[in-house]
Amino acid sequence: MSKLALIKLYFKEKPILDQLQKEFSMKLNTHVILQIFGLVLQGVNQAEPILSPNGKFWATVLISGVQLIMAVLAHLSDQAGNPLPPLQK
C-alpha cells in the first residue's frame, strides 16, 4: 500500500477515530492490569491441557482480540483516563 493510499485511508477513517476518542477512555493502571491479566490467560491457555488444540487456538484469538481493543482504547486517552484532544488535519 502506498503512502498516499495510507494518508487517504487515515482521513477517511478519521471521524471514526474522533468518535472513539470522545466515547472511550482508559486509565494507565487499568490498562496495565488488564494486559497482565490477558498475558496470564494466554500463558495458562498454552500451558494447561484445559482445552482441545482447536479450542486453544480460538481462545488465543479471543484473548488477543480483547487485548487489541484494550490497546486501542488506551491509545485514545492519556494516563489519567482523559480523552486526548481530537486529531489535527
Stockholm file with secondary structure:
# STOCKHOLM 1.0

chainA/1-89         MSKLALIKLYFKEKPILDQLQKEFSMKLNTHVILQIFGLVLQGVNQAEPILSPNGKFWATVLISGVQLIMAVLAHLSDQAGNPLPPLQK
#=GR chainA/1-89 SS CCHHHHHHHHHHHHHHHHHHHHHCCCCHHHHHHHHHHHHHHHHHHHHSTTSCHHHHHHHHHHHHHHHHHHHHHHHTBCTTSCBCCCCCC
#=GC SS_cons        CCHHHHHHHHHHHHHHHHHHHHHCCCCHHHHHHHHHHHHHHHHHHHHSTTSCHHHHHHHHHHHHHHHHHHHHHHHTBCTTSCBCCCCCC
//
